[in-house]
Amino acid sequence: MAGTSRTMFAMATDRNLPTYLARVHPRYKVPYLAEMTVGVILVAVVLLADVRTAIGFSAFTVLL
């Protein structure tokens, strides 16, 4: 998740994310809604999938 935060920030500033996810926090300068969304998805994948599936999902989403 730490590696994707910079990518999401760049995508938010370039307006490549949907408007809802591209909102940047005025004080901390991070796309906080995108970060929380990715965190929820990450927790769901970890709880519902085995390690190999989680790694595959991570690689797929990074390439996507």
PyMOL Python script that loads the backbone (N, CA, C, O; Angstrom):
from pymol import cmd

cmd.read_pdbstr("""\
ATOM      1  N   MET A   1       0.819  -1.184   0.000  1.00  0.00           N
ATOM      2  CA  MET A   1       0.000   0.000   0.000  1.00  0.00           C
ATOM      3  C   MET A   1       0.868   1.255   0.000  1.00  0.00           C
ATOM      4  O   MET A   1       0.481   2.282  -0.557  1.00  0.00           O
ATOM      5  N   ALA A   2       2.021   1.173   0.614  1.00  0.00           N
ATOM      6  CA  ALA A   2       2.896   2.342   0.663  1.00  0.00           C
ATOM      7  C   ALA A   2       3.367   2.747  -0.728  1.00  0.00           C
ATOM      8  O   ALA A   2       3.507   3.935  -1.015  1.00  0.00           O
ATOM      9  N   GLY A   3       3.608   1.779  -1.579  1.00  0.00           N
ATOM     10  CA  GLY A   3       4.055   2.088  -2.937  1.00  0.00           C
ATOM     11  C   GLY A   3       2.973   2.672  -3.816  1.00  0.00           C
ATOM     12  O   GLY A   3       3.263   3.453  -4.722  1.00  0.00           O
ATOM     13  N   THR A   4       1.735   2.308  -3.562  1.00  0.00           N
ATOM     14  CA  THR A   4       0.654   2.806  -4.405  1.00  0.00           C
ATOM     15  C   THR A   4       0.189   4.197  -4.009  1.00  0.00           C
ATOM     16  O   THR A   4      -0.503   4.854  -4.786  1.00  0.00           O
ATOM     17  N   SER A   5       0.550   4.661  -2.823  1.00  0.00           N
ATOM     18  CA  SER A   5       0.080   5.977  -2.393  1.00  0.00           C
ATOM     19  C   SER A   5       0.650   7.091  -3.261  1.00  0.00           C
ATOM     20  O   SER A   5      -0.064   8.038  -3.590  1.00  0.00           O
ATOM     21  N   ARG A   6       1.895   6.999  -3.632  1.00  0.00           N
ATOM     22  CA  ARG A   6       2.491   8.020  -4.512  1.00  0.00           C
ATOM     23  C   ARG A   6       1.870   7.960  -5.903  1.00  0.00           C
ATOM     24  O   ARG A   6       1.641   8.994  -6.531  1.00  0.00           O
ATOM     25  N   THR A   7       1.602   6.762  -6.377  1.00  0.00           N
ATOM     26  CA  THR A   7       0.955   6.615  -7.678  1.00  0.00           C
ATOM     27  C   THR A   7      -0.439   7.219  -7.658  1.00  0.00           C
ATOM     28  O   THR A   7      -0.835   7.907  -8.598  1.00  0.00           O
ATOM     29  N   MET A   8      -1.182   6.963  -6.589  1.00  0.00           N
ATOM     30  CA  MET A   8      -2.523   7.531  -6.480  1.00  0.00           C
ATOM     31  C   MET A   8      -2.476   9.048  -6.386  1.00  0.00           C
ATOM     32  O   MET A   8      -3.341   9.727  -6.939  1.00  0.00           O
ATOM     33  N   PHE A   9      -1.471   9.595  -5.687  1.00  0.00           N
ATOM     34  CA  PHE A   9      -1.354  11.042  -5.610  1.00  0.00           C
ATOM     35  C   PHE A   9      -1.094  11.638  -6.987  1.00  0.00           C
ATOM     36  O   PHE A   9      -1.700  12.643  -7.358  1.00  0.00           O
ATOM     37  N   ALA A  10      -0.189  11.016  -7.744  1.00  0.00           N
ATOM     38  CA  ALA A  10       0.100  11.504  -9.093  1.00  0.00           C
ATOM     39  C   ALA A  10      -1.132  11.403  -9.982  1.00  0.00           C
ATOM     40  O   ALA A  10      -1.415  12.315 -10.759  1.00  0.00           O
ATOM     41  N   MET A  11      -1.861  10.308  -9.874  1.00  0.00           N
ATOM     42  CA  MET A  11      -3.080  10.143 -10.670  1.00  0.00           C
ATOM     43  C   MET A  11      -4.146  11.152 -10.247  1.00  0.00           C
ATOM     44  O   MET A  11      -4.895  11.643 -11.092  1.00  0.00           O
ATOM     45  N   ALA A  12      -4.225  11.465  -8.969  1.00  0.00           N
ATOM     46  CA  ALA A  12      -5.213  12.434  -8.485  1.00  0.00           C
ATOM     47  C   ALA A  12      -4.896  13.835  -8.992  1.00  0.00           C
ATOM     48  O   ALA A  12      -5.798  14.565  -9.404  1.00  0.00           O
ATOM     49  N   THR A  13      -3.624  14.214  -8.966  1.00  0.00           N
ATOM     50  CA  THR A  13      -3.260  15.552  -9.434  1.00  0.00           C
ATOM     51  C   THR A  13      -3.392  15.681 -10.947  1.00  0.00           C
ATOM     52  O   THR A  13      -3.636  16.777 -11.453  1.00  0.00           O
ATOM     53  N   ASP A  14      -3.235  14.576 -11.675  1.00  0.00           N
ATOM     54  CA  ASP A  14      -3.405  14.589 -13.132  1.00  0.00           C
ATOM     55  C   ASP A  14      -4.849  14.351 -13.552  1.00  0.00           C
ATOM     56  O   ASP A  14      -5.157  14.312 -14.743  1.00  0.00           O
ATOM     57  N   ARG A  15      -5.733  14.192 -12.567  1.00  0.00           N
ATOM     58  CA  ARG A  15      -7.166  13.948 -12.792  1.00  0.00           C
ATOM     59  C   ARG A  15      -7.418  12.648 -13.570  1.00  0.00           C
ATOM     60  O   ARG A  15      -8.293  12.582 -14.433  1.00  0.00           O
ATOM     61  N   ASN A  16      -6.630  11.620 -13.240  1.00  0.00           N
ATOM     62  CA  ASN A  16      -6.820  10.302 -13.838  1.00  0.00           C
ATOM     63  C   ASN A  16      -7.680   9.389 -12.972  1.00  0.00           C
ATOM     64  O   ASN A  16      -8.021   8.281 -13.388  1.00  0.00           O
ATOM     65  N   LEU A  17      -8.028   9.836 -11.790  1.00  0.00           N
ATOM     66  CA  LEU A  17      -8.907   9.086 -10.906  1.00  0.00           C
ATOM     67  C   LEU A  17     -10.306   9.670 -10.991  1.00  0.00           C
ATOM     68  O   LEU A  17     -10.468  10.835 -11.353  1.00  0.00           O
ATOM     69  N   PRO A  18     -11.320   8.878 -10.661  1.00  0.00           N
ATOM     70  CA  PRO A  18     -12.661   9.466 -10.575  1.00  0.00           C
ATOM     71  C   PRO A  18     -12.675  10.611  -9.565  1.00  0.00           C
ATOM     72  O   PRO A  18     -11.894  10.613  -8.613  1.00  0.00           O
ATOM     73  N   THR A  19     -13.548  11.567  -9.768  1.00  0.00           N
ATOM     74  CA  THR A  19     -13.587  12.776  -8.940  1.00  0.00           C
ATOM     75  C   THR A  19     -13.681  12.451  -7.458  1.00  0.00           C
ATOM     76  O   THR A  19     -13.016  13.083  -6.638  1.00  0.00           O
ATOM     77  N   TYR A  20     -14.504  11.470  -7.113  1.00  0.00           N
ATOM     78  CA  TYR A  20     -14.662  11.096  -5.705  1.00  0.00           C
ATOM     79  C   TYR A  20     -13.334  10.654  -5.097  1.00  0.00           C
ATOM     80  O   TYR A  20     -13.011  11.049  -3.977  1.00  0.00           O
ATOM     81  N   LEU A  21     -12.567   9.847  -5.811  1.00  0.00           N
ATOM     82  CA  LEU A  21     -11.309   9.328  -5.280  1.00  0.00           C
ATOM     83  C   LEU A  21     -10.155  10.319  -5.388  1.00  0.00           C
ATOM     84  O   LEU A  21      -9.147  10.165  -4.698  1.00  0.00           O
ATOM     85  N   ALA A  22     -10.284  11.321  -6.232  1.00  0.00           N
ATOM     86  CA  ALA A  22      -9.185  12.258  -6.473  1.00  0.00           C
ATOM     87  C   ALA A  22      -9.142  13.414  -5.489  1.00  0.00           C
ATOM     88  O   ALA A  22      -8.277  14.281  -5.607  1.00  0.00           O
ATOM     89  N   ARG A  23     -10.044  13.452  -4.529  1.00  0.00           N
ATOM     90  CA  ARG A  23     -10.027  14.544  -3.544  1.00  0.00           C
ATOM     91  C   ARG A  23      -8.755  14.478  -2.706  1.00  0.00           C
ATOM     92  O   ARG A  23      -8.455  13.456  -2.088  1.00  0.00           O
ATOM     93  N   VAL A  24      -8.022  15.573  -2.695  1.00  0.00           N
ATOM     94  CA  VAL A  24      -6.762  15.647  -1.948  1.00  0.00           C
ATOM     95  C   VAL A  24      -7.017  16.414  -0.657  1.00  0.00           C
ATOM     96  O   VAL A  24      -7.625  17.484  -0.664  1.00  0.00           O
ATOM     97  N   HIS A  25      -6.542  15.849   0.454  1.00  0.00           N
ATOM     98  CA  HIS A  25      -6.727  16.472   1.762  1.00  0.00           C
ATOM     99  C   HIS A  25      -6.008  17.821   1.775  1.00  0.00           C
ATOM    100  O   HIS A  25      -4.842  17.892   1.386  1.00  0.00           O
ATOM    101  N   PRO A  26      -6.675  18.895   2.212  1.00  0.00           N
ATOM    102  CA  PRO A  26      -6.064  20.230   2.159  1.00  0.00           C
ATOM    103  C   PRO A  26      -4.831  20.388   3.046  1.00  0.00           C
ATOM    104  O   PRO A  26      -3.927  21.153   2.709  1.00  0.00           O
ATOM    105  N   ARG A  27      -4.780  19.689   4.153  1.00  0.00           N
ATOM    106  CA  ARG A  27      -3.636  19.848   5.056  1.00  0.00           C
ATOM    107  C   ARG A  27      -2.518  18.860   4.762  1.00  0.00           C
ATOM    108  O   ARG A  27      -1.347  19.238   4.731  1.00  0.00           O
ATOM    109  N   TYR A  28      -2.874  17.588   4.545  1.00  0.00           N
ATOM    110  CA  TYR A  28      -1.855  16.546   4.401  1.00  0.00           C
ATOM    111  C   TYR A  28      -1.460  16.265   2.959  1.00  0.00           C
ATOM    112  O   TYR A  28      -0.483  15.557   2.716  1.00  0.00           O
ATOM    113  N   LYS A  29      -2.198  16.805   2.006  1.00  0.00           N
ATOM    114  CA  LYS A  29      -1.881  16.684   0.575  1.00  0.00           C
ATOM    115  C   LYS A  29      -1.784  15.235   0.111  1.00  0.00           C
ATOM    116  O   LYS A  29      -0.865  14.868  -0.621  1.00  0.00           O
ATOM    117  N   VAL A  30      -2.737  14.420   0.543  1.00  0.00           N
ATOM    118  CA  VAL A  30      -2.839  13.029   0.087  1.00  0.00           C
ATOM    119  C   VAL A  30      -4.260  12.777  -0.394  1.00  0.00           C
ATOM    120  O   VAL A  30      -5.199  13.382   0.121  1.00  0.00           O
ATOM    121  N   PRO A  31      -4.434  11.890  -1.378  1.00  0.00           N
ATOM    122  CA  PRO A  31      -5.793  11.534  -1.808  1.00  0.00           C
ATOM    123  C   PRO A  31      -6.408  10.567  -0.794  1.00  0.00           C
ATOM    124  O   PRO A  31      -6.389   9.352  -0.990  1.00  0.00           O
ATOM    125  N   TYR A  32      -6.943  11.112   0.271  1.00  0.00           N
ATOM    126  CA  TYR A  32      -7.348  10.328   1.426  1.00  0.00           C
ATOM    127  C   TYR A  32      -8.482   9.349   1.132  1.00  0.00           C
ATOM    128  O   TYR A  32      -8.496   8.255   1.696  1.00  0.00           O
ATOM    129  N   LEU A  33      -9.420   9.702   0.280  1.00  0.00           N
ATOM    130  CA  LEU A  33     -10.507   8.769  -0.034  1.00  0.00           C
ATOM    131  C   LEU A  33      -9.999   7.585  -0.861  1.00  0.00           C
ATOM    132  O   LEU A  33     -10.457   6.456  -0.684  1.00  0.00           O
ATOM    133  N   ALA A  34      -9.063   7.847  -1.756  1.00  0.00           N
ATOM    134  CA  ALA A  34      -8.462   6.757  -2.526  1.00  0.00           C
ATOM    135  C   ALA A  34      -7.656   5.841  -1.613  1.00  0.00           C
ATOM    136  O   ALA A  34      -7.686   4.620  -1.773  1.00  0.00           O
ATOM    137  N   GLU A  35      -6.938   6.423  -0.661  1.00  0.00           N
ATOM    138  CA  GLU A  35      -6.154   5.627   0.286  1.00  0.00           C
ATOM    139  C   GLU A  35      -7.062   4.740   1.133  1.00  0.00           C
ATOM    140  O   GLU A  35      -6.766   3.563   1.339  1.00  0.00           O
ATOM    141  N   MET A  36      -8.156   5.298   1.619  1.00  0.00           N
ATOM    142  CA  MET A  36      -9.073   4.502   2.438  1.00  0.00           C
ATOM    143  C   MET A  36      -9.741   3.405   1.615  1.00  0.00           C
ATOM    144  O   MET A  36      -9.942   2.298   2.113  1.00  0.00           O
ATOM    145  N   THR A  37     -10.084   3.697   0.368  1.00  0.00           N
ATOM    146  CA  THR A  37     -10.702   2.693  -0.502  1.00  0.00           C
ATOM    147  C   THR A  37      -9.746   1.538  -0.757  1.00  0.00           C
ATOM    148  O   THR A  37     -10.141   0.374  -0.680  1.00  0.00           O
ATOM    149  N   VAL A  38      -8.506   1.850  -1.057  1.00  0.00           N
ATOM    150  CA  VAL A  38      -7.508   0.799  -1.281  1.00  0.00           C
ATOM    151  C   VAL A  38      -7.277   0.007   0.001  1.00  0.00           C
ATOM    152  O   VAL A  38      -7.103  -1.210  -0.051  1.00  0.00           O
ATOM    153  N   GLY A  39      -7.274   0.673   1.138  1.00  0.00           N
ATOM    154  CA  GLY A  39      -7.103  -0.026   2.414  1.00  0.00           C
ATOM    155  C   GLY A  39      -8.223  -1.008   2.689  1.00  0.00           C
ATOM    156  O   GLY A  39      -7.973  -2.124   3.145  1.00  0.00           O
ATOM    157  N   VAL A  40      -9.459  -0.606   2.416  1.00  0.00           N
ATOM    158  CA  VAL A  40     -10.602  -1.509   2.620  1.00  0.00           C
ATOM    159  C   VAL A  40     -10.506  -2.709   1.681  1.00  0.00           C
ATOM    160  O   VAL A  40     -10.746  -3.843   2.096  1.00  0.00           O
ATOM    161  N   ILE A  41     -10.160  -2.465   0.427  1.00  0.00           N
ATOM    162  CA  ILE A  41     -10.010  -3.572  -0.531  1.00  0.00           C
ATOM    163  C   ILE A  41      -8.879  -4.496  -0.102  1.00  0.00           C
ATOM    164  O   ILE A  41      -9.001  -5.717  -0.201  1.00  0.00           O
ATOM    165  N   LEU A  42      -7.788  -3.925   0.371  1.00  0.00           N
ATOM    166  CA  LEU A  42      -6.643  -4.715   0.826  1.00  0.00           C
ATOM    167  C   LEU A  42      -7.012  -5.602   2.004  1.00  0.00           C
ATOM    168  O   LEU A  42      -6.651  -6.778   2.031  1.00  0.00           O
ATOM    169  N   VAL A  43      -7.719  -5.057   2.966  1.00  0.00           N
ATOM    170  CA  VAL A  43      -8.146  -5.845   4.127  1.00  0.00           C
ATOM    171  C   VAL A  43      -9.071  -6.984   3.681  1.00  0.00           C
ATOM    172  O   VAL A  43      -8.954  -8.106   4.173  1.00  0.00           O
ATOM    173  N   ALA A  44      -9.977  -6.700   2.762  1.00  0.00           N
ATOM    174  CA  ALA A  44     -10.893  -7.731   2.270  1.00  0.00           C
ATOM    175  C   ALA A  44     -10.139  -8.856   1.560  1.00  0.00           C
ATOM    176  O   ALA A  44     -10.448 -10.031   1.755  1.00  0.00           O
ATOM    177  N   VAL A  45      -9.154  -8.497   0.741  1.00  0.00           N
ATOM    178  CA  VAL A  45      -8.377  -9.523   0.029  1.00  0.00           C
ATOM    179  C   VAL A  45      -7.585 -10.366   1.016  1.00  0.00           C
ATOM    180  O   VAL A  45      -7.525 -11.587   0.872  1.00  0.00           O
ATOM    181  N   VAL A  46      -6.980  -9.742   2.010  1.00  0.00           N
ATOM    182  CA  VAL A  46      -6.190 -10.485   2.995  1.00  0.00           C
ATOM    183  C   VAL A  46      -7.076 -11.432   3.805  1.00  0.00           C
ATOM    184  O   VAL A  46      -6.673 -12.555   4.110  1.00  0.00           O
ATOM    185  N   LEU A  47      -8.271 -10.982   4.149  1.00  0.00           N
ATOM    186  CA  LEU A  47      -9.161 -11.827   4.954  1.00  0.00           C
ATOM    187  C   LEU A  47      -9.813 -12.948   4.149  1.00  0.00           C
ATOM    188  O   LEU A  47     -10.098 -14.016   4.692  1.00  0.00           O
ATOM    189  N   LEU A  48     -10.050 -12.715   2.869  1.00  0.00           N
ATOM    190  CA  LEU A  48     -10.812 -13.677   2.072  1.00  0.00           C
ATOM    191  C   LEU A  48      -9.967 -14.580   1.187  1.00  0.00           C
ATOM    192  O   LEU A  48     -10.472 -15.594   0.705  1.00  0.00           O
ATOM    193  N   ALA A  49      -8.717 -14.255   0.958  1.00  0.00           N
ATOM    194  CA  ALA A  49      -7.905 -15.020   0.011  1.00  0.00           C
ATOM    195  C   ALA A  49      -6.671 -15.590   0.704  1.00  0.00           C
ATOM    196  O   ALA A  49      -6.253 -15.118   1.761  1.00  0.00           O
ATOM    197  N   ASP A  50      -6.109 -16.606   0.084  1.00  0.00           N
ATOM    198  CA  ASP A  50      -4.844 -17.130   0.599  1.00  0.00           C
ATOM    199  C   ASP A  50      -3.700 -16.254   0.097  1.00  0.00           C
ATOM    200  O   ASP A  50      -3.925 -15.322  -0.675  1.00  0.00           O
ATOM    201  N   VAL A  51      -2.493 -16.542   0.524  1.00  0.00           N
ATOM    202  CA  VAL A  51      -1.346 -15.680   0.235  1.00  0.00           C
ATOM    203  C   VAL A  51      -1.069 -15.609  -1.261  1.00  0.00           C
ATOM    204  O   VAL A  51      -0.805 -14.526  -1.783  1.00  0.00           O
ATOM    205  N   ARG A  52      -1.121 -16.729  -1.955  1.00  0.00           N
ATOM    206  CA  ARG A  52      -0.829 -16.732  -3.391  1.00  0.00           C
ATOM    207  C   ARG A  52      -1.836 -15.893  -4.166  1.00  0.00           C
ATOM    208  O   ARG A  52      -1.460 -15.157  -5.079  1.00  0.00           O
ATOM    209  N   THR A  53      -3.091 -15.998  -3.813  1.00  0.00           N
ATOM    210  CA  THR A  53      -4.121 -15.214  -4.486  1.00  0.00           C
ATOM    211  C   THR A  53      -3.934 -13.734  -4.195  1.00  0.00           C
ATOM    212  O   THR A  53      -4.091 -12.906  -5.093  1.00  0.00           O
ATOM    213  N   ALA A  54      -3.600 -13.384  -2.952  1.00  0.00           N
ATOM    214  CA  ALA A  54      -3.380 -11.990  -2.590  1.00  0.00           C
ATOM    215  C   ALA A  54      -2.197 -11.399  -3.355  1.00  0.00           C
ATOM    216  O   ALA A  54      -2.260 -10.256  -3.806  1.00  0.00           O
ATOM    217  N   ILE A  55      -1.128 -12.164  -3.500  1.00  0.00           N
ATOM    218  CA  ILE A  55       0.044 -11.699  -4.248  1.00  0.00           C
ATOM    219  C   ILE A  55      -0.310 -11.527  -5.727  1.00  0.00           C
ATOM    220  O   ILE A  55       0.075 -10.534  -6.344  1.00  0.00           O
ATOM    221  N   GLY A  56      -1.031 -12.474  -6.289  1.00  0.00           N
ATOM    222  CA  GLY A  56      -1.466 -12.363  -7.672  1.00  0.00           C
ATOM    223  C   GLY A  56      -2.364 -11.167  -7.903  1.00  0.00           C
ATOM    224  O   GLY A  56      -2.221 -10.459  -8.900  1.00  0.00           O
ATOM    225  N   PHE A  57      -3.295 -10.939  -6.980  1.00  0.00           N
ATOM    226  CA  PHE A  57      -4.190  -9.781  -7.075  1.00  0.00           C
ATOM    227  C   PHE A  57      -3.386  -8.496  -7.006  1.00  0.00           C
ATOM    228  O   PHE A  57      -3.655  -7.557  -7.756  1.00  0.00           O
ATOM    229  N   SER A  58      -2.405  -8.441  -6.118  1.00  0.00           N
ATOM    230  CA  SER A  58      -1.572  -7.249  -5.988  1.00  0.00           C
ATOM    231  C   SER A  58      -0.793  -6.978  -7.278  1.00  0.00           C
ATOM    232  O   SER A  58      -0.741  -5.841  -7.748  1.00  0.00           O
ATOM    233  N   ALA A  59      -0.202  -8.005  -7.837  1.00  0.00           N
ATOM    234  CA  ALA A  59       0.558  -7.834  -9.081  1.00  0.00           C
ATOM    235  C   ALA A  59      -0.354  -7.388 -10.216  1.00  0.00           C
ATOM    236  O   ALA A  59       0.021  -6.535 -11.020  1.00  0.00           O
ATOM    237  N   PHE A  60      -1.552  -7.964 -10.283  1.00  0.00           N
ATOM    238  CA  PHE A  60      -2.501  -7.588 -11.326  1.00  0.00           C
ATOM    239  C   PHE A  60      -2.906  -6.125 -11.206  1.00  0.00           C
ATOM    240  O   PHE A  60      -2.929  -5.408 -12.207  1.00  0.00           O
ATOM    241  N   THR A  61      -3.227  -5.672  -9.995  1.00  0.00           N
ATOM    242  CA  THR A  61      -3.677  -4.293  -9.836  1.00  0.00           C
ATOM    243  C   THR A  61      -2.555  -3.287 -10.074  1.00  0.00           C
ATOM    244  O   THR A  61      -2.814  -2.187 -10.561  1.00  0.00           O
ATOM    245  N   VAL A  62      -1.318  -3.641  -9.743  1.00  0.00           N
ATOM    246  CA  VAL A  62      -0.188  -2.742 -10.015  1.00  0.00           C
ATOM    247  C   VAL A  62      -0.016  -2.595 -11.518  1.00  0.00           C
ATOM    248  O   VAL A  62       0.210  -1.489 -12.009  1.00  0.00           O
ATOM    249  N   LEU A  63      -0.120  -3.693 -12.251  1.00  0.00           N
ATOM    250  CA  LEU A  63       0.027  -3.625 -13.706  1.00  0.00           C
ATOM    251  C   LEU A  63      -1.153  -2.947 -14.376  1.00  0.00           C
ATOM    252  O   LEU A  63      -1.013  -2.328 -15.431  1.00  0.00           O
ATOM    253  N   LEU A  64      -2.306  -3.070 -13.760  1.00  0.00           N
ATOM    254  CA  LEU A  64      -3.511  -2.434 -14.322  1.00  0.00           C
ATOM    255  C   LEU A  64      -3.389  -0.934 -14.236  1.00  0.00           C
ATOM    256  O   LEU A  64      -4.298  -0.216 -14.655  1.00  0.00           O
TER     257      LEU A  64
END
""", "prot")
cmd.dss("prot")
cmd.show_as("cartoon", "prot")
cmd.util.cbc("prot")
cmd.orient("prot")
